[in-house]
Amino acid sequence: MNSSTQRCGLVAVVGAPNAGKSTLVNAMVGQKVAITSAKAQTTRTRLMGIAIGGDTQLLLVDTPGIFDPRRRLDRAMVAAAWEGAEGADAIAFVVDAKGGLGPKITDIAERLAHRREPKLLILNKVDIADKPRLLTHAARLNEQLGFDETFFVSAQTGDGVPELKAALAARMPEGPWHFPEDQVSDATDRMLAAEMTREQIYHQLHAELPYAIAVDTELYKERDDGSVEIHQQILVGRESQRAIVLGKGGTRIKEIGAKARAELQTLMGVRVHLYLHVKVKPDWEEDRTLYRDIGLDWVE
């Protein structure tokens, strides 16, 4: 491709928790690069998905959901969300069209009003939303902020995603691509491995426990036969939490490991040897090294 015809730009994907930002990024990339869960606040760090739209490379920054932070980890996640929008060529504000327009949504829109970047309103989950409510949401948010464009999509089914992707591509500046054509994310293999295990924890554990857990990839190495060996610590705050993660006779941890390994093998295209152990570390949220490893800045 002639580099003079290429475009490349950064799109910040922002919104409240559980709006479907990660699912939308995955849909635009065309494969899984970000973990998803029905639970809110699944995404903890900035993660870039790399999508191709014609002659345009879209660098999609999937940010943590913006919410009212209470803990240090919460503050770091919210800071990461707003930092992810810095220097963007466009901001995609994703709203759960099935839900209401509560204070979280209007507060984010108000803060976006002060930014100069082109802003696109993405009403997601239209496949399960009440149709009259969709139009009401769009009208109210545009009255508050005045978005450059509004899109109705379902990241889950793919409806409206090609049109959104084309509109974003058209807004990107001319310039050479920043990544090889076959690269779909900027996440390191170590980070990706930790995220896949954390996704399974969200899927298999209930209530608030997943929020009290972190996954640290201690060892990641390629074996001579081409397979990958991964050792991970699942960090919990209390011994009672350790027992829940392990499950009776270790059944829960085995299931988490089996499903995470299957996901990783699909993503990497090689055999994966995944070894998990659970460690009680009451103060893991105060570990600066862990924040660095999962891609978050230390926030006082």
Order of alpha helices (4+ residues) and beta strands (2+ residues): beta-alpha-beta-beta-alpha-beta-alpha-beta-alpha-beta-alpha-alpha-beta-beta-alpha-alpha-beta-alpha
